[in-house]
C-alpha cells in the first residue's frame, strides 16, 4: 500500500504541477525549451503511470482487507457507467460534436466517471486508494480548468459536426464491448463479469 501511495503521489503530483505551481512549467520551458520540457514531461508521465500499475498489482497480491462491501448490482452499474466513460474519452480525442461541446472537457469527465464507477464496485483498501485519488484529481482538474476558462487561458470546444458524436458512440461501444469480453481481464487480471472469466 505504501508503494501504491507513493506511485500515486508521483503520478498525480506530476499532473498537478500547472495547478499547484503555475509558474514552474513556464520557467522550465524558458530554461530548457518547450521541446525538451514536453519530452521530459511525457517520459515522466509514462514512467510514473507504469509505476502506478506495478504498485497496484503489488498491492493486490497482499492480504489487505475490505473497507466496505459493495451492494448487489454495483458491478452492472459500474459496467453501464463505463460505457459512458469510454464514449466521453473517445469524444475528447475527436473534433467537437454535441458530446464534446456539452461535456466541455470530456477526457476529465471520463476519468471522474471511471473512478466513481470503480469505487461503487470495489471496496478493497488498495482499490479505494487508487480510484479515490483519481476521482479527487479529476475534480481538482475540472475546477482548475473552469478557472482557466474564466481567465481566457483555455478555449472551450467549438461544435463542428454531429457525425463525430456517432463516431464517438460507435468506437466507444466497440472498445467497451472488447473490454468486457476479454481485454479488461488480459490487462488487469479481473473479468468485469465473472461469467465471462476464462
C-alpha positions as CSV (number, residue, x, y, z in Angstrom):
1,X,0.0,0.0,0.0
2,X,2.8,2.4,0.8
3,X,4.3,1.8,-2.7
4,X,0.9,2.4,-4.3
5,X,0.5,5.7,-2.3
6,X,4.0,6.8,-3.4
7,X,3.3,6.0,-7.0
8,X,0.0,8.0,-6.9
9,X,1.8,11.0,-5.3
10,X,4.4,10.9,-8.1
11,X,1.9,10.4,-11.0
12,X,-0.8,12.8,-9.8
13,X,1.7,15.3,-8.4
14,X,3.3,15.5,-11.8
15,X,-0.1,16.2,-13.4
16,X,-0.9,18.9,-10.8
17,X,2.2,21.0,-11.5
18,X,0.3,23.5,-13.6
19,X,-2.2,23.9,-10.7
20,X,0.0,23.9,-7.6
21,X,3.0,25.7,-9.2
22,X,1.6,27.6,-12.2
23,X,4.8,29.4,-12.9
24,X,7.1,26.3,-12.8
25,X,6.1,24.9,-16.2
26,X,6.8,28.2,-18.0
27,X,10.0,28.6,-16.1
28,X,11.2,25.2,-17.2
29,X,10.2,25.9,-20.8
30,X,12.1,29.2,-20.7
31,X,15.1,27.4,-19.2
32,X,15.3,24.2,-21.4
33,X,13.0,24.9,-24.3
34,X,9.4,23.7,-25.0
35,X,10.5,20.6,-26.9
36,X,12.8,19.4,-24.1
37,X,10.2,20.1,-21.4
38,X,7.5,18.2,-23.4
39,X,9.8,15.2,-23.9
40,X,10.7,15.1,-20.2
41,X,7.0,15.5,-19.1
42,X,5.8,12.8,-21.5
43,X,8.6,10.4,-20.3
44,X,7.9,11.1,-16.7
45,X,4.2,10.6,-17.2
46,X,4.7,7.2,-18.8
47,X,7.2,6.1,-16.1
48,X,5.0,7.2,-13.2
49,X,2.0,5.6,-14.8
50,X,3.9,2.3,-15.2
51,X,4.9,2.7,-11.5
52,X,1.2,3.1,-10.5
53,X,0.3,-0.1,-12.5
54,X,3.1,-2.0,-10.9
55,X,2.3,-0.8,-7.4
56,X,-1.4,-1.5,-7.8
57,X,-0.5,-5.1,-8.9
58,X,1.8,-5.5,-5.9
59,X,-0.9,-4.2,-3.6
60,X,-3.5,-6.6,-5.0
61,X,-1.2,-9.5,-4.1
62,X,-1.1,-8.6,-0.4
63,X,-3.8,-9.6,2.1
64,X,-5.4,-6.2,2.5
65,X,-8.9,-6.1,4.0
66,X,-12.1,-4.6,2.6
67,X,-13.1,-1.1,3.6
68,X,-16.7,-1.8,2.5
69,X,-18.7,-4.5,0.7
70,X,-20.4,-3.1,-2.4
71,X,-24.2,-3.7,-2.5
72,X,-25.6,-6.2,-5.0
73,X,-25.9,-4.8,-8.6
74,X,-23.0,-2.5,-8.3
75,X,-21.0,-4.5,-10.9
76,X,-23.7,-3.9,-13.5
77,X,-23.9,-0.2,-12.6
78,X,-20.1,0.1,-13.0
79,X,-20.2,-1.6,-16.4
80,X,-23.0,0.8,-17.5
81,X,-21.2,3.9,-16.3
82,X,-18.0,2.7,-18.1
83,X,-19.8,2.8,-21.4
84,X,-20.5,6.5,-20.8
85,X,-16.9,7.0,-19.7
86,X,-15.4,5.3,-22.8
87,X,-17.7,7.3,-25.1
88,X,-16.6,10.6,-23.4
89,X,-13.0,9.5,-23.6
90,X,-13.2,8.9,-27.4
91,X,-15.2,12.1,-27.9
92,X,-12.3,14.0,-26.2
93,X,-9.9,13.0,-29.0
94,X,-12.2,13.8,-31.9
95,X,-13.3,17.1,-33.4
96,X,-16.2,18.6,-31.4
97,X,-19.7,17.1,-31.7
98,X,-22.5,17.6,-29.2
99,X,-20.9,15.4,-26.6
100,X,-17.7,17.3,-26.6
101,X,-19.3,20.7,-26.5
102,X,-21.7,19.8,-23.8
103,X,-19.1,18.0,-21.6
104,X,-16.5,20.8,-22.3
105,X,-13.7,18.6,-21.0
106,X,-14.8,15.0,-21.9
107,X,-11.5,13.4,-21.0
108,X,-11.6,14.8,-17.5
109,X,-15.3,13.8,-17.2
110,X,-14.3,10.3,-18.4
111,X,-11.7,10.0,-15.7
112,X,-14.2,11.0,-13.0
113,X,-16.8,8.6,-14.2
114,X,-14.2,5.8,-14.5
115,X,-13.0,6.4,-10.9
116,X,-16.5,6.8,-9.4
117,X,-17.8,3.7,-11.2
118,X,-15.0,1.6,-9.9
119,X,-15.4,2.9,-6.3
120,X,-19.0,1.7,-6.5
121,X,-18.0,-1.9,-7.0
122,X,-14.6,-2.2,-5.3
123,X,-14.2,-1.9,-1.6
124,X,-10.7,-3.2,-1.1
125,X,-8.3,-0.7,0.5
126,X,-6.0,-0.5,-2.4
127,X,-8.8,0.0,-4.9
128,X,-10.4,2.7,-2.8
129,X,-7.0,4.5,-2.6
130,X,-6.4,4.3,-6.3
131,X,-9.9,5.3,-7.5
132,X,-10.5,7.9,-4.8
133,X,-7.1,9.5,-5.7
134,X,-8.0,9.7,-9.4
135,X,-11.6,11.0,-8.6
136,X,-10.1,13.7,-6.4
137,X,-7.6,14.6,-9.1
138,X,-10.4,14.8,-11.7
139,X,-12.4,17.1,-9.5
140,X,-9.4,19.4,-8.8
141,X,-8.5,19.4,-12.5
142,X,-12.1,20.4,-13.5
143,X,-12.1,23.2,-11.0
144,X,-8.8,24.4,-12.4
145,X,-10.0,24.3,-16.0
146,X,-13.1,26.2,-15.1
147,X,-10.9,28.9,-13.5
148,X,-8.7,29.0,-16.6
149,X,-11.7,29.2,-18.8
150,X,-12.8,32.4,-17.0
151,X,-9.3,33.8,-17.4
152,X,-9.3,33.1,-21.1
153,X,-6.4,30.6,-20.8
154,X,-8.5,27.6,-22.0
155,X,-10.7,27.6,-25.1
156,X,-13.9,25.6,-25.0
157,X,-14.6,23.2,-27.9
158,X,-16.5,24.7,-30.8
159,X,-19.1,22.5,-32.4
160,X,-18.0,21.0,-35.8
161,X,-20.4,18.2,-36.7
162,X,-22.8,15.7,-35.1
163,X,-21.1,12.9,-37.1
164,X,-18.3,13.0,-34.5
165,X,-20.9,12.0,-31.9
166,X,-21.7,9.0,-34.0
167,X,-18.1,8.1,-34.3
168,X,-17.6,8.5,-30.5
169,X,-20.6,6.3,-29.7
170,X,-19.7,3.6,-32.2
171,X,-16.0,3.5,-31.3
172,X,-16.8,3.8,-27.6
173,X,-19.3,0.8,-27.7
174,X,-16.7,-1.3,-29.6
175,X,-13.9,-0.5,-27.1
176,X,-16.3,-1.0,-24.1
177,X,-17.5,-4.4,-25.5
178,X,-13.9,-5.6,-26.1
179,X,-13.0,-4.6,-22.5
180,X,-15.9,-6.6,-21.1
181,X,-15.3,-9.5,-23.4
182,X,-11.6,-10.1,-22.6
183,X,-9.3,-7.0,-22.7
184,X,-10.0,-5.9,-19.1
185,X,-9.2,-9.4,-17.9
186,X,-6.0,-9.6,-20.0
187,X,-4.8,-6.2,-18.9
188,X,-6.0,-6.1,-15.3
189,X,-6.4,-9.7,-14.4
190,X,-10.1,-9.3,-13.5
191,X,-13.1,-10.1,-15.6
192,X,-15.8,-7.3,-15.4
193,X,-18.4,-10.0,-15.5
194,X,-17.4,-13.2,-13.7
195,X,-19.4,-15.3,-16.1
196,X,-17.1,-14.3,-18.9
197,X,-13.9,-15.2,-17.0
198,X,-11.7,-17.5,-18.9
